[in-house]
Amino acid sequence: MNFLVKVLISTFAVVITAYLLGGVEVPGFTTAIVVAFVLAVLNAVLKPLLILLTIPVTIMSLGLFLLVINAFIIQLAALIVPGFEVESFWWALLFAIILAIVTWFLELPARSGPPRDRYQQGPPPGY
């Protein structure tokens, strides 16, 4: 169930991000669902392998090479999903950055629960 909620949030994030960017085209909500699912699968399967293979470059760039990996995965998703089009690598890079921000923003209500009292069960031992 949690996976489906994350895919649904990613779907809305894909739609919003594609609406904001001119170089990315998502023709419909169904395509956005497929894009979100394909991105989830590629991020789960391919991204760890790419990160492992590019550790030296990632360290030398202080982690900025991870943005290149994200852009590559988005371009790969554009090749896999019919109708999802990304004009260039730079649009894919911008799409990756904005998609991460929009997804983070949409996941905020799910992350924040009721406020917890630090000393609800009493002070820590030895205090």
N, C-alpha and C positions, 0 to 999 in steps of 0.2 A: 504494500500500500504506500509506503514511504517513497519508493521508486517512482510510482505513478504520479505522486504529488510533485516530485522534483522535475519529472518530465513535463508536467503541465505548467509549472512555473517557468521552465526553460522555454516552453512553447510561447508563452506570453512575452518572454524576454526577446526571443527571436523576432516576433512580430513587431514589437516596439522598436528594436534596434534597426530592423530592415526599413521601418517607416522613417526613422531619423536619417538614414544614410541613403544617398542617391546611387551609390555604386553596388548596392546589394538588392537583389529582387527576390521576394517570396510571394508568389502569386495568390496563395490562399492559406487558410488556417490548417487545412489538411497537410499541405506541404510543410508548414511550420512544425506540426506534430512530428512528421517524418524527420525533418532536420534536427529537431531536439533529440529524438531517439537515436539517430545516427551519430550525432555529436556525443551523446552519452556513451554509446558503444565504443566509438573511436577513442574517447578520453579514457575509458576503462581498459581497453586492450592495447592500443597503439602508443598512446602518450607515455606510459611508463617505460616502454622499450626505447622510444626516442630520447627520453630524458637520460636513461642509462647510457645510451650510445654517445650522447653529447655532453657528458659531465664536464670534461675539460673546457669546452667552449662556454658552457653555462657558468662555470666558476670564473673564467676570465672576463666574462661580460657582467659579472655580479648579478646573475639571474635574469638579465634582460633577454637572453636567447630563448627563454621560455615563451616570450611573446611571439617569436618567430615560429616556434613549434606549434603554438595555438593557431597562428595564421595558416600554417601548412595543413593542420587538421581541418580547418574551415574550408580551405580550398579543396581538400580531398572529399569533404562532405558535399561540396558543390558539384564534384564530378560524379558522385554516387547518386544524389537525389535529383531526379528530373524536375525542372522548374526553379530550383534554387540556383541563382546565378550570382557570382561575385566577379566584378570586372577585372580586378588586378590583385596582386599581392598586398599592395598598400591599403586597398579597401578591406581585404581580409584581416589585416593587422588592426585597422581601425574598428572593424566589426568585432574582433576578439576583445579589444579593450572595452568598448562600450557595452558589449554583451555581458562581460564580467561585472561591470558596474550596475547595469540594469538588473541582472540576476541577483546580485547582492542586495539591492534595494528591495526587490520583490520578495526575497526570503526573510527580510527583517521581521515581519509579523510572526512567522513560523518559529523563529529562533527565540524571540522574547516571550517568556512565560510570565506568570505572576511573580511579582517581586518576592524574593526570599529574605527572611530575616536572618542575619548572620548568627545571632545568638538564640535562635528559636529553641534549640535543644540544650541551651546552657553554654557557658564559656568553654573554650578548649581546655583540655587537661593541663594542669600545672599553672593555670592562670590565677 
